[in-house]
């Protein structure tokens, strides 16, 4: 399998979309760091935010880039006939599957590094250290397994659908579905239990005042078993984890790492079992 991984890394080095995504992440990260600095120069009273704020913005985007990259990279294996040639050469299907998963995951991690580098090299000298370094470290660890979990799911579709176009479309649809599901769960859980509001009152003299109303129960608030289910889905989905980190929410790293590990193991096992029976034309 080491030879397969080495060969795949050699292909990754020549992959145009990988380098496009790498420089996209690097450029976007640099822009996120420089934009507040430019604003601070133009507006002396402008206060730079903590470095944590721009650092966490990339998590939801990572899944989309990994989806496209995995679909195109593995799809090319089918379109070029490389997948079938590897089987003919005597490589086991499990080794072929795992080598593609390992390299696709590594590509996602390289994109992660492309974002982090400008934040460290430019951000720390001008912004100072992160306000919560331990939180950023835990976010980074969770993001690594989050990327691997998403790639594991994408690899299943890429390895089982021979047509590159169909597999790429399927993978993107899967990502958009889990992204919307994670976002829906997160938004629902953000609903407050009690609504505190008021009414705007315009008096005869034209004076405007706000008349506070009594606190009311929020009909959109969920509780009990429904809330537990939503919390589980939000934390279990890699996209739900990404949304929480992008919003600088307090997370439970051991639980999220465990969920991502479960997704990796289940997806990879299922993918290998089905790929072994697949007819490679």
Helices and strands as residue ranges (DSSP letters): H 2-13, H 16-42, H 51-55, G 56-58, H 59-79, H 82-88, H 93-118, I 119-123, H 124-127, H 133-160, H 164-189, E 194-195, E 198-202, E 208-212, E 216-217, H 224-236, H 238-246, H 253-276
